[in-house]
Structures are given as structure tokens and as C-alpha cells.
Amino acid sequence: MPPTDQITIRRAINGDESALRAIWTQHAPRIDALVRRLVGDPDQAADVAQEVWIQIFRALPGYRGDSQFSTWAHRIAVNRTLNALRSLRRVSRIEVDIEEDSFSVEHDGDRSMLAQTIDEAVQKLSPGARHVFVLHDVEGYTHEEIAAELGITSGGSKSQLFKARAKLRRLLAPLMDESVPAKEEADDVASQS
């Protein structure tokens, strides 16, 4: 993604709606995907993403250009999303456990189906495990950075990541089990030729 140019940012700070729209168009796919991964629920994610963009545009006059705009906006998105999740948690205080065996997948080779299946599996993680998994394995944060963001220890982050990966392996095992026989059949055909 090309960096957002300083002229567009200046115009946006001065209230130019076409510049604001250009910034949103360029950065919304990545920011909104991050919010969806962290929040889980699509309806709540849409609400939080809207709050994230409001925060980004409100904070825009404070953007100094010390880092790329995308990095700066990403950091706001993570912070705002985690704050929103804390607020939601305080309101609900109820976590619904999802039965692991209720998850099944039929393999059809379609990449978008596979991506959707993985995304659905990630959404079945507990909020803490999902946050750590997305921040570490998807966004590339270190355990120390995650600990600072979530208010946990580095060891807690590592533990949550271990649990998240283990549960994802269990949830995604049907995909792997179905692909093994197909590979073995292909190997058998190749050895017979």
C-alpha cells in the first residue's frame, strides 16, 4: 500500500471531505479487517470500526508524520478496538462457551471458503485468546507489546497464544483430515505411473 501523502493529510486536517474520503478508501480495508478479527461479532465490529474511524479523523491534527500514516492509524485502531471491547465486557460480563464439536467443514477447495472457515474458527476463540492470536500471529506484535496493550504479562500473552493455537488446530482438524487422503491418493497415482 503506498504511503498516504502529506498533502492529502493536510487537506483532510483542513476539512476537505474528498481528502478524508481518500484516506478512508485507502486504509479502510486493513483497518476494518483488523477490527473484525479482534471483535468477532460482525455487527459489533461494524459499530467499533465506525468509532475507530471517528477517532482517527479526530486525532488527525495530531499526526506528526514520525511514522507512516498507516502505522499511526493502525495503532489507533488497535487501541480504540481494545477499549471498546473492555467496555463491552464490562456491560455484558457473560462469555458464551461454544461447543468445539459443533464446528465442521466440508472441503471444496475454494480459497474464499477456506479463508472464511479459518476466520470463523478464530471467532470461536475466547476473547483473550483471539486478541492475542490476532495481535501476534496476524498483526505481528511481540508478546511484550501485547502485554502492554492488553494489561497482562508477557507470560500471559504466551499462554493465551498457546491455547489459541491448540484450539484452532482442533477446530481446523477436519480440513486437514480430509486433505490427507486426497494427498495420499495423488501420491499413489503418481507412484503407479
N, CA, C and O of each residue as an XYZ file, in Angstrom:
772
protein
N       0.857     -1.174      0.000
C       0.000      0.000      0.000
C       0.899      1.231      0.000
O       1.787      1.351      0.844
N       0.678      2.135     -0.931
C       1.516      3.337     -0.951
C       1.223      4.213      0.258
O       0.085      4.279      0.723
N       2.247      4.883      0.765
C       2.003      5.738      1.927
C       1.053      6.887      1.582
O       1.047      7.392      0.460
N       0.261      7.282      2.562
C      -0.639      8.420      2.364
C       0.214      9.676      2.321
O       1.033      9.921      3.207
N       0.008     10.469      1.273
C       0.869     11.641      1.129
C       0.472     12.768      2.073
O      -0.679     12.881      2.497
N       1.450     13.585      2.383
C       1.270     14.677      3.345
C       0.254     15.712      2.858
O      -0.440     16.328      3.667
N       0.165     15.903      1.551
C      -0.787     16.888      1.008
C      -2.217     16.438      1.300
O      -3.051     17.237      1.727
N      -2.492     15.170      1.070
C      -3.836     14.645      1.355
C      -4.154     14.781      2.843
O      -5.268     15.150      3.216
N      -3.180     14.484      3.677
C      -3.386     14.592      5.125
C      -3.654     16.044      5.517
O      -4.560     16.313      6.306
N      -2.880     16.977      4.978
C      -3.098     18.408      5.272
C      -4.498     18.831      4.850
O      -5.203     19.518      5.589
N      -4.893     18.406      3.640
C      -6.231     18.763      3.147
C      -7.302     18.184      4.072
O      -8.299     18.844      4.365
N      -7.091     16.945      4.529
C      -8.065     16.310      5.425
C      -8.142     17.047      6.755
O      -9.231     17.246      7.293
N      -6.999     17.452      7.286
C      -6.972     18.204      8.546
C      -7.755     19.506      8.405
O      -8.412     19.957      9.343
N      -7.674     20.094      7.227
C      -8.385     21.350      6.963
C      -9.856     21.141      6.605
O     -10.551     22.094      6.253
N     -10.333     19.892      6.694
C     -11.754     19.633      6.497
C     -12.166     19.253      5.088
O     -13.364     19.190      4.808
N     -11.232     18.999      4.195
C     -11.552     18.618      2.815
C     -12.137     17.203      2.818
O     -11.439     16.228      3.095
N     -13.433     17.114      2.504
C     -14.101     15.814      2.564
C     -13.567     14.833      1.536
O     -13.543     13.632      1.801
N     -13.140     15.300      0.376
C     -12.596     14.367     -0.618
C     -11.268     13.780     -0.120
O     -10.959     12.627     -0.420
N     -10.488     14.549      0.629
C      -9.237     14.036      1.200
C      -9.542     13.025      2.307
O      -8.878     11.993      2.405
N     -10.549     13.318      3.142
C     -10.955     12.364      4.178
C     -11.423     11.056      3.539
O     -11.078      9.966      3.995
N     -12.214     11.191      2.475
C     -12.706     10.010      1.773
C     -11.553      9.228      1.154
O     -11.570      7.997      1.168
N     -10.557      9.916      0.613
C      -9.391      9.246      0.016
C      -8.610      8.465      1.074
O      -8.168      7.343      0.825
N      -8.447      9.059      2.242
C      -7.759      8.365      3.345
C      -8.557      7.136      3.759
O      -7.994      6.055      3.930
N      -9.858      7.300      3.919
C     -10.703      6.179      4.321
C     -10.666      5.073      3.274
O     -10.524      3.900      3.619
N     -10.792      5.431      2.001
C     -10.787      4.434      0.921
C      -9.488      3.644      0.903
O      -9.499      2.431      0.693
N      -8.383      4.318      1.119
C      -7.080      3.659      1.072
C      -6.846      2.742      2.267
O      -6.263      1.669      2.111
N      -7.283      3.140      3.442
C      -6.926      2.419      4.666
C      -8.047      1.577      5.271
O      -7.781      0.737      6.131
N      -9.282      1.780      4.847
C     -10.415      1.064      5.447
C     -10.324     -0.454      5.330
O     -10.651     -1.138      6.300
N      -9.904     -1.016      4.213
C      -9.889     -2.487      4.163
C      -9.034     -3.118      5.269
O      -9.471     -4.072      5.913
N      -7.860     -2.613      5.488
C      -6.967     -3.205      6.501
C      -7.458     -2.899      7.924
O      -7.482     -3.782      8.781
N      -7.840     -1.664      8.159
C      -8.308     -1.262      9.495
C      -9.588     -2.023      9.857
O      -9.702     -2.558     10.960
N     -10.542     -2.070      8.939
C     -11.811     -2.734      9.215
C     -11.617     -4.242      9.410
O     -12.291     -4.846     10.246
N     -10.710     -4.850      8.654
C     -10.424     -6.275      8.824
C      -9.820     -6.535     10.206
O     -10.169     -7.512     10.867
N      -8.926     -5.667     10.629
C      -8.335     -5.794     11.960
C      -9.418     -5.732     13.029
O      -9.437     -6.556     13.944
N     -10.308     -4.771     12.921
C     -11.392     -4.611     13.898
C     -12.274     -5.863     13.905
O     -12.623     -6.365     14.973
N     -12.636     -6.370     12.716
C     -13.470     -7.581     12.643
C     -12.791     -8.759     13.327
O     -13.435     -9.519     14.050
N     -11.487     -8.910     13.097
C     -10.773    -10.034     13.711
C     -10.732     -9.912     15.235
O     -10.880    -10.909     15.941
N     -10.534     -8.718     15.732
C     -10.445     -8.530     17.179
C     -11.803     -8.644     17.863
O     -11.907     -9.210     18.951
N     -12.837     -8.111     17.230
C     -14.156     -8.070     17.872
C     -14.887     -9.400     17.737
O     -15.459     -9.897     18.707
N     -14.869     -9.967     16.557
C     -15.555    -11.239     16.359
C     -16.940    -11.072     15.793
O     -17.178    -11.454     14.647
N     -17.847    -10.528     16.537
C     -19.221    -10.344     16.092
C     -19.279     -9.283     14.988
O     -18.853     -8.150     15.215
N     -19.795     -9.620     13.798
C     -19.799     -8.672     12.670
C     -20.552     -7.367     12.955
O     -20.107     -6.292     12.553
N     -21.693     -7.462     13.649
C     -22.463     -6.248     13.946
C     -21.708     -5.333     14.910
O     -21.634     -4.123     14.701
N     -21.149     -5.926     15.967
C     -20.362     -5.122     16.901
C     -19.120     -4.569     16.210
O     -18.717     -3.435     16.467
N     -18.511     -5.370     15.333
C     -17.312     -4.924     14.621
C     -17.614     -3.712     13.754
O     -16.797     -2.795     13.666
N     -18.775     -3.695     13.114
C     -19.154     -2.543     12.282
C     -19.288     -1.286     13.142
O     -18.849     -0.205     12.749
N     -19.899     -1.441     14.318
C     -20.031     -0.298     15.228
C     -18.667      0.189     15.713
O     -18.397      1.389     15.740
N     -17.807     -0.766     16.096
C     -16.486     -0.393     16.599
C     -15.652      0.233     15.483
O     -14.932      1.203     15.719
N     -15.744     -0.314     14.273
C     -14.991      0.254     13.145
C     -15.407      1.704     12.899
O     -14.570      2.554     12.595
N     -16.686      1.974     13.029
C     -17.156      3.357     12.871
C     -16.541      4.253     13.943
O     -16.107      5.366     13.646
N     -16.502      3.775     15.188
C     -15.873      4.541     16.270
C     -14.377      4.730     16.011
O     -13.819      5.789     16.296
N     -13.736      3.696     15.471
C     -12.306      3.773     15.159
C     -12.052      4.883     14.143
O     -11.145      5.698     14.317
N     -12.858      4.910     13.082
C     -12.653      5.938     12.053
C     -12.947      7.342     12.586
O     -12.274      8.303     12.214
N     -13.935      7.456     13.445
C     -14.202      8.767     14.060
C     -12.979      9.194     14.869
O     -12.555     10.348     14.802
N     -12.413      8.253     15.637
C     -11.219      8.553     16.434
C     -10.031      8.925     15.556
O      -9.298      9.864     15.867
N      -9.837      8.195     14.461
C      -8.726      8.500     13.551
C      -8.875      9.911     12.999
O      -7.911     10.676     12.976
N     -10.068     10.254     12.559
C     -10.263     11.590     11.980
C     -10.180     12.696     13.037
O      -9.716     13.798     12.743
N     -10.626     12.408     14.261
C     -10.485     13.400     15.333
C      -9.015     13.613     15.702
O      -8.604     14.730     16.017
N      -8.231     12.539     15.663
C      -6.818     12.610     16.044
C      -5.927     13.095     14.904
O      -4.744     13.364     15.114
N      -6.473     13.207     13.722
C      -5.691     13.574     12.542
C      -4.846     14.837     12.716
O      -3.703     14.848     12.257
N      -5.343     15.900     13.352
C      -4.494     17.087     13.535
C      -3.241     16.802     14.373
O      -2.258     17.540     14.296
N      -3.279     15.743     15.164
C      -2.124     15.391     15.986
C      -1.106     14.517     15.264
O      -0.049     14.217     15.820
N      -1.408     14.102     14.028
C      -0.473     13.263     13.275
C       0.739     14.116     12.904
O       0.619     15.123     12.207
N       1.925     13.683     13.393
C       3.149     14.461     13.185
C       3.989     13.951     12.024
O       4.916     14.636     11.592
N       3.689     12.775     11.515
C       4.457     12.232     10.416
C       5.719     11.504     10.851
O       6.588     11.233     10.022
N       5.840     11.177     12.159
C       7.011     10.447     12.649
C       7.044      9.021     12.118
O       8.115      8.428     11.988
N       5.880      8.474     11.811
C       5.778      7.140     11.230
C       4.845      7.232     10.036
O       4.233      8.273      9.797
N       4.735      6.135      9.283
C       3.802      6.141      8.164
C       2.391      6.312      8.701
O       2.081      5.885      9.813
N       1.558      6.928      7.915
C       0.180      7.154      8.327
C      -0.514      5.830      8.639
O      -1.267      5.733      9.608
N      -0.256      4.807      7.813
C      -0.909      3.513      8.024
C      -0.537      2.923      9.378
O      -1.387      2.329     10.042
N       0.697      3.072      9.795
C       1.144      2.577     11.101
C       0.450      3.343     12.216
O      -0.021      2.749     13.185
N       0.390      4.650     12.080
C      -0.255      5.518     13.061
C      -1.747      5.170     13.188
O      -2.263      5.040     14.298
N      -2.433      5.020     12.050
C      -3.868      4.706     12.061
C      -4.103      3.302     12.621
O      -5.080      3.065     13.330
N      -3.216      2.395     12.303
C      -3.317      1.022     12.812
C      -3.253      1.009     14.336
O      -4.032      0.310     14.984
N      -2.346      1.764     14.898
C      -2.191      1.826     16.352
C      -3.453      2.395     17.000
O      -3.896      1.893     18.033
N      -4.027      3.424     16.410
C      -5.286      3.976     16.925
C      -6.375      2.910     16.851
O      -7.157      2.756     17.789
N      -6.428      2.179     15.747
C      -7.454      1.144     15.567
C      -7.335      0.067     16.644
O      -8.338     -0.342     17.228
N      -6.123     -0.388     16.905
C      -5.925     -1.414     17.932
C      -6.355     -0.878     19.292
O      -7.121     -1.530     20.002
N      -5.869      0.299     19.657
C      -6.192      0.867     20.970
C      -7.688      1.101     21.132
O      -8.265      0.742     22.159
N      -8.319      1.698     20.129
C      -9.747      2.014     20.212
C     -10.583      0.737     20.273
O     -11.565      0.667     21.012
N     -10.188     -0.275     19.490
C     -10.920     -1.536     19.477
C     -10.808     -2.243     20.830
O     -11.801     -2.736     21.365
N      -9.601     -2.286     21.371
C      -9.429     -2.919     22.682
C     -10.200     -2.172     23.767
O     -10.770     -2.798     24.660
N     -10.223     -0.844     23.700
C     -11.012     -0.064     24.661
C     -12.507     -0.377     24.521
O     -13.214     -0.528     25.518
N     -12.974     -0.472     23.285
C     -14.385     -0.785     23.050
C     -14.714     -2.174     23.581
O     -15.779     -2.383     24.163
N     -13.802     -3.125     23.383
C     -14.030     -4.484     23.880
C     -14.065     -4.521     25.399
O     -14.850     -5.267     25.984
N     -13.220     -3.720     26.043
C     -13.257     -3.649     27.513
C     -14.604     -3.114     27.986
O     -15.179     -3.619     28.950
N     -15.096     -2.092     27.303
C     -16.402     -1.527     27.660
C     -17.506     -2.551     27.458
O     -18.384     -2.698     28.308
N     -17.466     -3.259     26.337
C     -18.481     -4.279     26.069
C     -18.428     -5.390     27.113
O     -19.465     -5.897     27.541
N     -17.228     -5.762     27.519
C     -17.055     -6.815     28.510
C     -17.635     -6.380     29.853
O     -18.271     -7.166     30.554
N     -17.404     -5.115     30.196
C     -17.943     -4.618     31.471
C     -19.464     -4.652     31.448
O     -20.096     -4.934     32.467
N     -20.054     -4.367     30.290
C     -21.504     -4.344     30.185
C     -22.073     -5.757     30.220
O     -23.046     -6.017     30.927
N     -21.481     -6.656     29.474
C     -22.076     -7.991     29.367
C     -21.656     -8.940     30.476
O     -22.506     -9.617     31.055
N     -20.358     -9.007     30.790
C     -19.815     -9.894     31.821
C     -20.235    -11.351     31.627
O     -20.193    -12.151     32.562
N     -20.640    -11.682     30.403
C     -21.058    -13.049     30.124
C     -20.306    -13.527     28.890
O     -20.335    -12.878     27.845
N     -19.647    -14.645     29.017
C     -18.968    -15.241     27.865
C     -19.656    -16.554     27.556
O     -19.806    -17.412     28.426
N     -20.065    -16.699     26.329
C     -20.747    -17.914     25.907
C     -19.699    -18.902     25.418
O     -18.905    -18.593     24.529
N     -19.705    -20.096     26.009
C     -18.795    -21.144     25.552
C     -19.402    -21.821     24.336
O     -20.580    -22.178     24.332
N     -18.602    -21.991     23.326
C     -19.059    -22.623     22.095
C     -18.566    -24.070     22.091
O     -17.394    -24.338     22.357
N     -19.448    -24.970     21.794
C     -19.090    -26.381     21.734
C     -18.110    -26.585     20.589
O     -18.381    -26.193     19.454
N     -16.979    -27.194     20.887
C     -15.967    -27.418     19.871
C     -16.448    -28.367     18.788
O     -16.097    -28.180     17.623
N     -17.247    -29.389     19.131
C     -17.650    -30.331     18.114
C     -18.793    -29.795     17.253
O     -19.249    -30.496     16.350
N     -19.263    -28.588     17.502
C     -20.297    -28.006     16.654
C     -19.700    -27.414     15.393
O     -20.426    -26.906     14.538
N     -18.404    -27.473     15.271
C     -17.717    -26.880     14.130
C     -17.340    -27.973     13.150
O     -16.566    -28.871     13.484
N     -17.883    -27.902     11.939
C     -17.469    -28.851     10.910
C     -17.350    -28.115      9.587
O     -17.987    -27.086      9.361
N     -16.517    -28.672      8.724
C     -16.221    -28.011      7.456
C     -16.253    -29.049      6.344
O     -15.750    -30.161      6.504
N     -16.835    -28.686      5.242
C     -16.748    -29.540      4.070
C     -15.753    -28.908      3.132
O     -15.886    -27.745      2.752
N     -14.740    -29.695      2.756
C     -13.656    -29.193      1.907
C     -14.112    -29.148      0.457
O     -14.503    -30.174     -0.100
N     -14.068    -27.982     -0.157
C     -14.417    -27.874     -1.567
C     -13.318    -27.209     -2.367
O     -13.506    -26.922     -3.549
N     -12.176    -26.957     -1.750
C     -11.045    -26.400     -2.485
C     -11.154    -24.905     -2.745
O     -10.218    -24.317     -3.286
N     -12.222    -24.293     -2.393
C     -12.416    -22.870     -2.660
C     -11.666    -22.044     -1.623
O     -11.906    -22.169     -0.422
N     -10.761    -21.205     -2.094
C      -9.943    -20.395     -1.181
C     -10.768    -19.484     -0.291
O     -10.485    -19.360      0.901
N     -11.779    -18.850     -0.851
C     -12.570    -17.936     -0.024
C     -13.320    -18.714      1.049
O     -13.515    -18.215      2.157
N     -13.737    -19.920      0.731
C     -14.404    -20.761      1.726
C     -13.418    -21.136      2.833
O     -13.764    -21.138      4.014
N     -12.189    -21.453      2.432
C     -11.155    -21.795      3.406
C     -10.863    -20.600      4.304
O     -10.781    -20.738      5.524
N     -10.706    -19.434      3.700
C     -10.444    -18.223      4.492
C     -11.599    -17.952      5.447
O     -11.378    -17.587      6.602
N     -12.824    -18.128      4.975
C     -13.989    -17.903      5.826
C     -14.015    -18.914      6.964
O     -14.348    -18.567      8.097
N     -13.667    -20.153      6.670
C     -13.639    -21.201      7.686
C     -12.611    -20.876      8.763
O     -12.887    -21.027      9.953
N     -11.438    -20.434      8.353
C     -10.397    -20.065      9.317
C     -10.861    -18.882     10.151
O     -10.681    -18.861     11.368
N     -11.457    -17.903      9.493
C     -11.950    -16.726     10.207
C     -13.028    -17.125     11.224
O     -13.055    -16.611     12.342
N     -13.905    -18.032     10.829
C     -14.943    -18.495     11.756
C     -14.318    -19.219     12.946
O     -14.778    -19.074     14.078
N     -13.275    -19.994     12.688
C     -12.593    -20.703     13.781
C     -11.959    -19.701     14.737
O     -12.027    -19.876     15.953
N     -11.346    -18.656     14.198
C     -10.728    -17.631     15.045
C     -11.791    -16.961     15.911
O     -11.530    -16.623     17.066
N     -12.980    -16.771     15.361
C     -14.057    -16.120     16.116
C     -14.546    -16.995     17.259
O     -15.164    -16.487     18.195
N     -14.285    -18.299     17.209
C     -14.727    -19.199     18.275
C     -13.757    -19.245     19.448
O     -14.030    -19.898     20.455
N     -12.639    -18.563     19.325
C     -11.694    -18.479     20.442
C     -12.274    -17.574     21.519
O     -13.099    -16.708     21.225
N     -11.853    -17.766     22.751
C     -12.273    -16.845     23.808
C     -11.714    -15.462     23.447
O     -10.719    -15.377     22.727
N     -12.328    -14.390     23.929
C     -11.848    -13.050     23.555
C     -10.355    -12.844     23.837
O      -9.644    -12.301     22.993
N      -9.879    -13.262     24.990
C      -8.464    -13.069     25.319
C      -7.551    -13.801     24.355
O      -6.570    -13.237     23.869
N      -7.873    -15.058     24.076
C      -7.053    -15.851     23.157
C      -7.124    -15.269     21.745
O      -6.112    -15.203     21.046
N      -8.314    -14.850     21.330
C      -8.477    -14.262     19.991
C      -7.659    -12.983     19.867
O      -6.983    -12.778     18.859
N      -7.711    -12.124     20.874
C      -6.969    -10.862     20.810
C      -5.472    -11.128     20.680
O      -4.798    -10.529     19.841
N      -4.960    -12.025     21.511
C      -3.525    -12.329     21.472
C      -3.166    -12.966     20.136
O      -2.156    -12.603     19.532
N      -3.980    -13.911     19.665
C      -3.700    -14.580     18.388
C      -3.655    -13.572     17.239
O      -2.718    -13.578     16.441
N      -4.662    -12.715     17.158
C      -4.712    -11.731     16.063
C      -3.543    -10.761     16.164
O      -2.875    -10.485     15.169
N      -3.297    -10.246     17.361
C      -2.210     -9.281     17.504
C      -0.848     -9.914     17.226
O       0.002     -9.277     16.605
N      -0.621    -11.145     17.668
C       0.689    -11.784     17.491
C       0.838    -12.413     16.112
O       1.744    -12.047     15.363
N      -0.035    -13.351     15.767
C       0.156    -14.134     14.548
C      -0.322    -13.427     13.288
O       0.184    -13.703     12.201
N      -1.277    -12.529     13.411
C      -1.780    -11.831     12.223
C      -1.119    -10.462     12.067
O      -0.673    -10.101     10.978
N      -1.062     -9.713     13.152
C      -0.548     -8.345     13.069
C       0.940     -8.220     13.374
O       1.537     -7.185     13.078
N       1.552     -9.242     13.957
C       2.993     -9.234     14.165
C       3.492     -8.533     15.418
O       4.665     -8.165     15.494
N       2.630     -8.344     16.392
C       3.047     -7.726     17.649
C       3.898     -8.708     18.441
O       3.726     -9.920     18.305
N       4.812     -8.210     19.264
C       5.589     -9.066     20.170
C       4.750     -9.329     21.416
O       3.760     -8.641     21.662
N       5.148    -10.318     22.191
C       4.414    -10.613     23.429
C       4.492     -9.433     24.397
O       3.538     -9.164     25.127
N       5.609     -8.740     24.405
C       5.756     -7.576     25.286
C       4.787     -6.464     24.870
O       4.164     -5.833     25.724
N       4.659     -6.224     23.558
C       3.727     -5.199     23.078
C       2.287     -5.588     23.389
O       1.483     -4.748     23.794
N       1.969     -6.855     23.200
C       0.617     -7.337     23.500
C       0.324     -7.190     24.985
O      -0.762     -6.759     25.373
N       1.305     -7.552     25.817
C       1.126     -7.433     27.266
C       0.814     -5.990     27.643
O      -0.072     -5.735     28.459
N       1.541     -5.048     27.051
C       1.310     -3.633     27.346
C      -0.076     -3.192     26.868
O      -0.761     -2.443     27.566
N      -0.491     -3.650     25.687
C      -1.795     -3.260     25.130
C      -2.958     -3.824     25.938
O      -3.948     -3.137     26.189
N      -2.822     -5.090     26.342
C      -3.941     -5.768     26.998
C      -3.891     -5.711     28.517
O      -4.833     -6.133     29.188
N      -2.796     -5.192     29.062
C      -2.681     -5.116     30.511
C      -2.471     -6.472     31.160
O      -2.970     -6.727     32.257
N      -1.734     -7.341     30.484
C      -1.421     -8.661     31.015
C       0.100     -8.819     31.022
O       0.825     -7.918     30.601
N       0.572     -9.956     31.496
C       2.015    -10.193     31.469
C       2.403    -10.800     30.130
O       1.558    -11.298     29.388
N       3.690    -10.749     29.837
C       4.208    -11.375     28.633
C       3.939    -12.877     28.676
O       3.590    -13.474     27.658
N       4.099    -13.486     29.842
C       3.802    -14.905     30.013
C       2.326    -15.214     29.774
O       1.984    -16.251     29.205
N       1.464    -14.311     30.210
C       0.035    -14.469     29.970
C      -0.280    -14.433     28.486
O      -1.128    -15.181     28.001
N       0.418    -13.549     27.764
C       0.244    -13.461     26.318
C       0.672    -14.769     25.657
O      -0.023    -15.285     24.782
N       1.816    -15.301     26.079
C       2.311    -16.556     25.507
C       1.338    -17.706     25.805
O       1.075    -18.545     24.944
N       0.822    -17.731     27.004
C      -0.128    -18.773     27.394
C      -1.402    -18.702     26.558
O      -1.891    -19.722     26.072
N      -1.934    -17.496     26.392
C      -3.145    -17.310     25.580
C      -2.897    -17.729     24.130
O      -3.758    -18.342     23.498
N      -1.709    -17.393     23.607
C      -1.375    -17.757     22.227
C      -1.296    -19.278     22.093
O      -1.784    -19.838     21.111
N      -0.690    -19.943     23.064
C      -0.599    -21.401     23.055
C      -2.000    -22.013     23.033
O      -2.270    -22.924     22.250
N      -2.890    -21.512     23.893
C      -4.260    -22.023     23.956
C      -5.004    -21.756     22.650
O      -5.744    -22.610     22.162
N      -4.801    -20.564     22.090
C      -5.480    -20.210     20.841
C      -5.036    -21.141     19.712
O      -5.871    -21.656     18.969
N      -3.750    -21.354     19.584
C      -3.244    -22.231     18.523
C      -3.744    -23.661     18.709
O      -4.111    -24.318     17.735
N      -3.761    -24.147     19.946
C      -4.225    -25.508     20.214
C      -5.702    -25.658     19.826
O      -6.085    -26.646     19.200
N      -6.520    -24.682     20.198
C      -7.943    -24.762     19.864
C      -8.145    -24.636     18.360
O      -8.996    -25.324     17.796
N      -7.385    -23.776     17.705
C      -7.502    -23.653     16.248
C      -7.121    -24.959     15.566
O      -7.761    -25.360     14.594
N      -6.083    -25.625     16.066
C      -5.711    -26.922     15.486
C      -6.882    -27.901     15.602
O      -7.192    -28.617     14.650
N      -7.532    -27.928     16.775
C      -8.681    -28.832     16.955
C      -9.828    -28.443     16.031
O     -10.443    -29.302     15.400
N     -10.114    -27.150     15.953
C     -11.240    -26.693     15.130
C     -10.998    -26.902     13.638
O     -11.932    -27.165     12.880
N      -9.755    -26.784     13.230
C      -9.437    -26.894     11.800
C      -8.983    -28.300     11.400
O      -8.679    -28.542     10.232
N      -8.935    -29.226     12.361
C      -8.505    -30.593     12.071
C      -9.336    -31.255     10.966
O      -8.769    -31.985     10.153
N     -10.658    -31.032     10.900
C     -11.420    -31.661      9.809
C     -10.897    -31.270      8.424
O     -10.947    -32.075      7.494
N     -10.408    -30.067      8.285
C      -9.843    -29.656      6.994
C      -8.604    -30.474      6.668
O      -8.421    -30.928      5.538
N      -7.765    -30.654      7.665
C      -6.520    -31.390      7.468
C      -6.798    -32.868      7.251
O      -6.157    -33.491      6.404
N      -7.735    -33.444      7.992
C      -8.054    -34.856      7.864
C      -8.569    -35.185      6.469
O      -8.255    -36.242      5.923
N      -9.365    -34.275      5.885
C      -9.890    -34.510      4.549
C      -8.823    -34.349      3.485
O      -8.880    -35.014      2.451
N      -7.848    -33.477      3.718
C      -6.834    -33.238      2.690
C      -5.773    -34.335      2.678
O      -5.107    -34.520      1.660
N      -5.596    -35.062      3.771
C      -4.582    -36.117      3.830
C      -4.902    -37.253      2.870
O      -4.025    -37.636      2.095
N      -6.142    -37.829      2.877
C      -6.427    -38.891      1.929
C      -6.265    -38.438      0.481
O      -5.785    -39.208     -0.351
N      -6.651    -37.218      0.168
C      -6.513    -36.720     -1.194
C      -5.049    -36.692     -1.604
O      -4.722    -37.026     -2.743
N      -4.172    -36.304     -0.707
C      -2.752    -36.268     -0.999
C      -2.211    -37.673     -1.156
O      -1.414    -37.937     -2.056
N      -2.645    -38.595     -0.272
C      -2.187    -39.977     -0.367
C      -2.628    -40.606     -1.676
O      -1.865    -41.345     -2.297
N      -3.871    -40.318     -2.107
C      -4.353    -40.838     -3.388
C      -3.516    -40.292     -4.537
O      -3.180    -41.031     -5.462
N      -3.178    -39.014     -4.489
C      -2.345    -38.407     -5.540
C      -0.964    -39.039     -5.558
O      -0.394    -39.253     -6.628
N      -0.414    -39.344     -4.372
C       0.902    -39.999     -4.295
C       0.835    -41.405     -4.878
O       1.749    -41.834     -5.583
N      -0.275    -42.139     -4.575
C      -0.445    -43.488     -5.103
C      -0.532    -43.463     -6.633
O       0.088    -44.296     -7.293
N      -1.282    -42.533     -7.197
C      -1.415    -42.415     -8.651
C      -0.061    -42.089     -9.265
O       0.298    -42.644    -10.303
N       0.690    -41.195     -8.635
C       1.995    -40.790     -9.169
C       2.972    -41.967     -9.144
O       3.774    -42.124    -10.065
N       2.909    -42.802     -8.086
C       3.844    -43.923     -7.988
C       3.505    -45.039     -8.966
O       4.375    -45.828     -9.335
N       2.237    -45.108     -9.390
C       1.828    -46.123    -10.349
C       2.170    -45.747    -11.773
O       2.180    -46.618    -12.643
N       2.452    -44.476    -12.049
C       2.748    -44.048    -13.425
C       4.161    -44.330    -13.828
O       4.554    -44.026    -14.955
